[in-house]
Structure formats: C-alpha cells, structure tokens
C-alpha cells in the first residue's frame, strides 16, 4: 500500500528545506516565506484558525508582487500548490 503525504505538510517541509538551503537571500522574502511556513505548519497540525489560509494567500500575493525573483517564484508556486489542493488546506 502506498503512503500519500499530506499536501500541506509537503509544502511546509519544502519551504523549510528551501530556507535552510539559502534560496531566499533577501531578508524581506525570507521573513515572508518563514511566516508562510509557520502558518502552514499550524494548518498541518490542525491548529489553524479561519484566518490562516487568507493570511497565506495575502503573503503569497506580497511575494508574487515583489522585486525578488526567488520570492516571486515562491509566491506563485505556493499559491498554485494551495489552489491544487485547496479543500485539503481548508479541512
């Protein structure tokens, strides 16, 4: 039987790995990505409130509109991954 990882956990883990790898060198971008990771970890643990996902969406929009290329890519990729599995992120 194959095991499927939770999409929320997968995104949070991927962000943590990218942060550790130094992908986000701009302090503003790194701070926003860390905040998104923290919010998603709350979602994965079932500790999220109604404001968590809207906050993640807002932070992704900030990244996507920023000047840092890595941040723009991250904002768009995170938003795409959430949209793909939105029902899981909401549950």
Beta strands, then each sheet from edge to edge (+ up, - down):
end
